[in-house]
């Protein structure tokens, strides 16, 4: 975008760039003269015409980017939120139906354990990914403000209920049973994306696509 030569431009200009990685905002000061915006190697540059009485050093640019809070694992593609659900269902089917029992007990056991561990690792990463994406929307002050704990806690309860339905509660004292339930709920929250990941993606797609069509 460029301003025709000789045209008077005053006030403040705000530029918003929204991509899959997040929303970036540039606020630039504008005055009489020419301001030209150029995109060079994915870098947005603000240029001042030679005819302007001001130099590039006189332009004050405030740049801020919101890509969600930083984390140990960083950001990742959101489609990975489907992986824990797929792996979890696959692990349950293979385990409960003894799909690979014909290959021998050792091989069948190794496959089931591998699937459960894959589910666990992908679910932990997915929960962090969901949390970071939801917090990124909050930090960007967008119309949709998802609460990540809503998905983490509800997913944790669902995982705990599924585990209890398949395995049951341990027999013993009341304090021991309560400790088991609390520990199960904590682990369930850690892997909650296995349940709520696809739900979050569905709601996210509907809300953001609805905003874009307005």
Protein Blocks (a to p, Z undefined) as FASTA:
>chain_A
ZZdehiacedjdddddddfkbccdddddddedddddddeehiacddddfkbcbdfklpcc
dddddebjadfklpadfklmmmmmmmmmmmmmmmmnommlmnojklmmmmmmmmmmmmmm
mmmmmmmmmmmmmmmmmmnopablcdfklmmmmmmmmmmmmmmmmnopaeddfklmmmmm
mmmmmmmmmmmmmmmmmmmmmmmmmmmmmmmmZZ
